[in-house]
């Protein structure tokens, strides 16, 4: 069990004791656990490093449930007492989509990392000054982008762990390296990052001390995960970038690596993952480089005999987590005039449109034949109606289970 996990368990159990009081472990009941989790979701005001007052996320409440489950399972075995967690289901939470930084966002972060805002005075020309931590922050950003390191791994690095000539970075095994499950590995820095790191270390008094931390904060103390997160969040605020945190650089590294032709097995080694699950998730995102508003073409797969005509449309909604794209079908002139991205073959989960003339009453759960207005071949389609809405412009219908002919 990692030191960070132990710290998390200790925090969660102290909060539980603060809420429940010093009671015998055998006296805790299932309703009390349920009330505590409800309190965490609705009433508890956490003390945040950033000073924010937003409530706990559903994932954090789930983590508290995990801590209590582990504790009471241990108590049931050691002291032969009832386990109150048996009647408490795990809180549900929605996985957040993985969102990498864009090229423009990275450029904005590097700019605000190095320079203060432009000063506008009455007695002299406008000017900008370099931030006191500009070279350090630039080196941190580039190192995270080049290596995909976790926050704990970056903060655990010493100067001797980096070969500035070759760019080789050694993430040490065990607690020393800060790696998850203690799995060390080797990653590499590019030439631009090595240059930025050299400039940062050249201005430090201990820049040649092999045992000194690679990155330091105030009073030359080593950065930790919380202080690193604070640095990145503040830079994100200055650059007006939402959801800016250290782990987002790891997502950006992984997706950029795959889009540049890298393979999932090498990426797994570079990221230090024990399995391919998360790496394959990155691969699916990398393959679907589509944003709302872009023009798409593709051919539907699996619709009876299949459609021989390439469909054209505009992406309206894109869910990078599930791979679902909602797009509005258009004619062929738009991609010819504005360019397009080719989906190849895709699975059509359903169609939605307006019906202005019908030959019978439309009911949910029934299959009907229909003629799409934009179908160039004017072929008859059929589908199962799963949504109806009457509008001034016609009957809004969504159909699934599509067939042609």
C-alpha positions in Angstrom: 0.0 0.0 0.0 1.5 3.4 -1.0 2.1 6.2 1.5 -0.4 8.3 -0.4 -3.1 5.7 0.1 -2.3 5.5 3.8 -2.5 9.3 4.1 -5.9 9.2 2.3 -7.2 6.5 4.6 -6.0 8.4 7.7 -7.8 11.6 6.5 -11.0 9.8 5.8 -11.1 7.9 9.1 -10.3 11.1 11.1 -13.2 12.9 9.3 -15.5 9.9 10.2 -14.4 10.1 13.9 -15.0 13.8 13.9 -18.5 13.3 12.6 -19.5 10.2 14.6 -17.5 10.8 17.8 -15.5 8.3 19.9 -17.9 5.4 19.8 -17.3 1.7 20.1 -16.8 0.1 16.7 -19.4 -2.5 17.4 -22.0 0.2 18.0 -21.9 1.7 14.5 -25.0 0.9 12.5 -25.8 0.9 8.8 -28.2 4.0 9.0 -25.4 6.0 10.6 -23.1 5.2 7.7 -25.8 6.2 5.2 -26.3 9.4 7.1 -22.6 10.2 7.1 -22.3 9.7 3.3 -25.3 11.9 2.8 -23.6 14.5 5.0 -20.5 14.3 2.9 -22.5 14.9 -0.3 -24.7 17.7 0.9 -23.3 19.5 4.0 -19.6 19.0 4.4 -17.4 22.0 3.4 -13.9 20.7 2.7 -10.8 22.9 3.3 -9.3 23.2 -0.1 -5.7 24.2 -1.0 -7.1 26.7 -3.5 -9.5 28.2 -1.0 -12.6 27.1 -3.0 -15.9 26.1 -1.3 -17.3 23.7 -3.8 -18.6 20.4 -2.3 -16.9 17.0 -2.5 -17.1 15.3 -5.9 -19.1 12.0 -6.2 -15.7 10.2 -6.8 -14.3 11.6 -3.5 -17.5 10.4 -1.6 -17.0 7.0 -3.3 -13.4 7.0 -2.0 -14.6 7.6 1.6 -17.0 4.6 1.1 -14.0 2.5 0.1 -12.0 3.6 3.2 -14.9 2.8 5.6 -15.5 -0.6 3.8 -11.9 -1.6 4.3 -11.8 -0.5 7.9 -15.1 -2.2 9.0 -14.2 -5.4 7.1 -10.9 -5.5 9.0 -12.7 -4.8 12.3 -15.2 -7.6 11.6 -12.4 -10.1 11.2 -10.2 -8.9 14.1 -12.9 -8.2 16.7 -15.8 -10.4 15.4 -18.2 -7.5 15.3 -21.0 -6.9 12.7 -20.0 -5.1 9.5 -22.3 -2.1 9.0 -21.1 -1.5 5.5 -22.8 -4.7 4.2 -26.0 -2.8 3.8 -24.5 0.3 2.2 -24.1 0.2 -1.6 -21.2 2.0 -3.1 -22.1 5.6 -4.2 -22.4 6.0 -7.9 -20.4 8.5 -9.9 -19.9 9.3 -13.5 -16.5 8.9 -15.0 -15.2 12.2 -16.3 -14.1 12.3 -19.9 -10.4 12.5 -20.6 -9.6 15.9 -22.1 -6.1 16.7 -23.3 -4.7 20.2 -23.6 -4.9 21.8 -27.1 -1.9 23.3 -28.8 -3.2 26.7 -28.2 -3.7 26.0 -24.4 -0.2 24.8 -24.0 1.1 27.9 -25.7 -1.0 30.1 -23.4 0.3 28.2 -20.3 3.9 28.7 -21.4 3.3 32.4 -22.0 1.7 33.1 -18.6 4.3 30.8 -16.9 7.2 33.0 -18.0 5.8 36.6 -18.0 3.6 38.7 -15.8 0.7 40.6 -17.2 1.6 43.7 -19.2 2.0 46.8 -17.0 0.3 49.9 -18.3 1.6 53.1 -16.6 1.2 56.8 -17.2 4.9 57.7 -17.0 6.5 55.1 -19.3 5.8 52.7 -22.0 3.9 49.5 -21.4 6.1 46.6 -20.4 6.1 43.0 -19.2 8.4 41.4 -16.6 9.6 37.9 -16.3 8.1 36.0 -13.3 10.4 35.0 -10.5 9.4 31.4 -11.0 9.1 31.6 -14.8 12.0 29.3 -15.7 11.0 26.8 -13.1 7.3 26.7 -14.2 8.3 26.5 -17.9 10.6 23.5 -17.2 7.8 21.8 -15.2 5.2 22.2 -18.0 7.6 20.9 -20.6 8.8 18.0 -18.4 5.2 16.9 -17.8 4.4 17.1 -21.5 7.5 15.2 -22.5 7.3 12.4 -20.0 3.7 12.0 -18.8 4.9 11.7 -15.2 2.5 11.6 -12.3 2.6 14.6 -9.9 4.1 12.4 -7.2 6.8 11.1 -9.6 7.8 14.6 -10.8 8.0 15.9 -7.2 10.2 12.9 -6.1 12.8 13.5 -8.8 16.4 14.5 -7.8 18.9 16.3 -10.1 20.9 13.0 -10.4 17.8 11.2 -11.8 18.0 13.3 -15.0 20.8 13.0 -17.6 20.7 16.4 -19.2 22.9 15.3 -22.1 20.7 12.4 -23.3 17.4 13.4 -21.7 17.1 10.1 -19.8 14.9 10.4 -16.7 15.0 7.6 -14.1 11.8 7.1 -12.0 13.1 5.2 -9.1 11.4 2.0 -7.8 9.6 2.0 -4.4 8.7 5.0 -2.2 11.8 6.9 -3.3 10.4 7.4 -6.9 6.8 8.3 -5.9 5.6 5.8 -8.6 2.2 4.2 -8.2 2.6 0.7 -6.7 6.4 1.4 -6.6 7.0 0.6 -10.2 9.9 2.6 -11.6 10.7 3.2 -15.2 12.7 5.2 -17.7 11.3 8.2 -19.7 13.0 10.8 -21.8 13.1 14.6 -22.3 13.2 16.3 -25.6 15.9 18.9 -26.6 13.7 21.9 -25.8 12.8 20.6 -22.4 16.5 19.8 -21.6 17.3 23.4 -22.6 14.6 24.8 -20.3 15.7 22.6 -17.4 19.3 23.7 -17.8 18.3 27.3 -17.7 16.3 26.7 -14.6 19.0 24.8 -12.8 21.7 27.3 -13.8 20.2 30.0 -11.7 20.0 27.8 -8.6 22.8 27.6 -6.0 22.3 23.9 -5.6 21.9 23.3 -9.4 24.9 20.9 -9.5 24.1 19.0 -6.3 23.0 15.5 -7.4 21.0 14.9 -4.2 19.0 18.2 -4.5 15.3 18.1 -5.6 14.9 18.7 -9.3 12.1 21.2 -8.6 11.8 23.4 -5.5 9.3 25.9 -4.1 9.6 28.6 -1.5 12.7 28.4 0.8 14.2 25.8 -1.6 11.9 23.1 -0.2 10.9 20.2 -2.5 7.6 20.6 -4.3 4.9 18.1 -3.2 1.8 17.0 -5.1 -0.4 19.7 -3.5 2.0 22.6 -4.2 2.5 21.4 -7.7 -1.3 21.3 -8.3 -1.6 24.8 -6.9 1.1 26.0 -9.3 -0.7 24.5 -12.3 -4.2 25.6 -11.2 -3.0 29.2 -10.8 -1.3 29.2 -14.2 -4.6 27.8 -15.7 -6.5 30.7 -14.1 -4.1 33.2 -15.6 -4.4 31.6 -19.1 -8.2 31.3 -18.7 -8.1 27.5 -19.1 -10.7 25.4 -17.2 -9.9 22.1 -15.5 -6.2 22.7 -15.5 -4.3 20.3 -13.3 -1.0 18.2 -13.4 -2.7 14.9 -14.5 -4.1 16.6 -17.6 -0.5 16.8 -18.9 -0.3 13.0 -18.5 -3.5 12.6 -20.7 -2.0 15.0 -23.2 1.3 13.1 -23.4 -0.5 9.8 -23.9 -2.9 11.0 -26.6 -0.2 13.0 -28.4 2.1 9.9 -28.4 -0.5 7.7 -30.0 -1.5 10.3 -32.6 2.1 10.6 -33.5 2.3 6.9 -34.4 3.3 5.3 -31.1 2.1 1.9 -30.1 0.1 1.0 -27.0 2.7 -1.4 -25.5 5.5 1.2 -25.4 3.0 3.7 -24.1 2.1 1.3 -21.3 5.8 1.1 -20.3 6.3 4.9 -20.5 3.2 5.6 -18.3 4.0 2.8 -15.8 0.5 1.2 -16.1 0.1 -2.4 -14.9 -2.5 -3.2 -17.5 -3.6 -2.1 -21.0 -7.0 -0.9 -19.9 -6.3 2.8 -19.5 -3.9 2.8 -22.4 -6.6 1.3 -24.7 -8.9 4.1 -23.5 -6.3 6.6 -24.6 -6.1 4.8 -27.9 -9.8 5.2 -28.5 -9.6 8.9 -27.8 -6.6 9.3 -30.0 -8.3 7.6 -32.9 -11.4 9.9 -32.6 -9.8 13.3 -33.2 -13.2 15.0 -33.9 -14.6 18.2 -32.5 -18.1 19.7 -32.7 -18.6 21.8 -35.8 -16.3 19.7 -38.0 -17.6 18.3 -41.3 -17.6 14.5 -41.5 -18.1 11.8 -44.2 -18.7 8.1 -43.6 -20.6 5.0 -44.6 -23.1 3.3 -42.2 -22.2 -0.3 -41.4 -24.6 -3.1 -40.5 -27.8 -1.6 -41.8 -29.3 -4.7 -43.6 -27.4 -4.8 -46.9 -25.5 -1.6 -46.0 -25.7 1.7 -47.6 -23.5 2.2 -50.7 -23.7 6.0 -50.5 -21.2 8.1 -48.4 -23.0 10.3 -45.9 -22.0 13.8 -45.2 -22.7 15.9 -42.1 -21.6 18.2 -39.3 -20.6 17.0 -35.9 -23.0 18.5 -33.3 -21.9 16.6 -30.1 -18.9 14.4 -29.5 -18.4 12.2 -26.4 -14.8 11.2 -26.3 -15.4 8.9 -23.4 -18.0 6.6 -25.2 -17.1 7.4 -28.8 -20.7 8.5 -29.6 -21.0 11.3 -32.2 -24.2 13.2 -32.9 -24.1 14.7 -36.4 -26.5 16.5 -38.7 -26.7 15.0 -42.2 -26.1 17.5 -45.0 -25.6 17.4 -48.7 -22.3 16.7 -50.5 -21.4 20.3 -51.3 -20.3 21.2 -47.8 -17.3 18.7 -47.5 -16.3 19.6 -51.1 -16.1 23.3 -50.2 -14.9 23.2 -46.6 -12.9 20.0 -46.3 -13.8 17.0 -44.1 -12.7 14.2 -41.9 -13.4 10.6 -43.0 -15.0 8.3 -40.4 -14.8 5.3 -42.7 -17.5 2.8 -41.8 -19.5 3.6 -38.7 -22.4 2.1 -36.7 -25.6 4.1 -37.0 -27.3 3.8 -33.5 -30.3 5.8 -34.6 -31.7 8.6 -36.7 -33.7 11.7 -35.6 -35.7 14.0 -37.7 -39.0 15.8 -38.4 -42.1 14.1 -40.0 -44.4 16.6 -41.7 -46.7 14.1 -43.5 -47.7 10.6 -42.2 -49.9 7.9 -43.6 -50.7 6.5 -40.1 -50.5 7.4 -36.4 -46.9 7.1 -35.1 -46.5 5.3 -31.7 -43.5 4.6 -29.6 -42.3 0.9 -29.8 -43.6 0.3 -33.3 -41.5 -0.2 -36.4 -42.3 1.9 -39.5 -41.1 2.4 -43.0 -39.9 5.9 -43.9 -38.2 7.9 -46.7 -35.3 10.1 -45.6 -35.5 13.5 -47.3 -31.7 13.6 -47.7 -31.3 10.1 -49.2 -29.8 10.4 -52.6 -31.0 7.0 -53.7 -34.5 7.6 -52.4 -34.4 4.1 -50.8 -37.0 3.0 -48.2 -35.7 2.8 -44.6 -37.3 1.2 -41.5 -36.8 1.7 -37.8 -38.2 1.3 -34.3 -39.6 4.5 -32.9 -38.2 5.2 -29.3 -39.0 9.0 -29.0 -41.8 11.3 -30.0 -42.3 15.0 -29.6 -44.9 17.2 -31.3 -43.5 20.6 -32.4 -44.9 23.5 -34.5 -42.7 22.3 -37.4 -43.8 18.7 -37.3 -43.4 15.5 -35.4 -39.9 15.0 -34.0 -39.1 11.3 -34.1 -36.0 9.2 -33.1 -35.7 5.7 -34.5 -33.3 2.8 -33.8 -32.7 -0.6 -35.3 -32.3 0.8 -38.8 -32.8 -1.3 -41.9 -32.6 -0.4 -45.6 -35.0 -1.8 -48.2 
